Amino acid sequence: MDLLFARLDRARWNKVHTTITIALGVGWLLDAFEVTIVNNVIGVFRDQWHLSNLQASWVLSIWFIGIML
């Protein structure tokens, strides 16, 4: 195990690491954007579909479970 850590310490940062970091950052940004959109749009859905607060919370819960899957 010490050999693995020593090898990781000697590893240099290269283009692959930068690409992976940027891809993960963009994914994180888009995920946060989706959360913001859903939270802003649920009020409009509640008005158009005549949902109660309980029903709107169920919609958000089901959406959140879908994200976790």
PyMOL commands that set and color helices and strands:
alter all, ss='L'
color gray80, all
select helices_A, chain A and resi 2-10+15-48+53-68
alter helices_A, ss='H'
color red, helices_A
deselect
rebuild
show_as cartoon
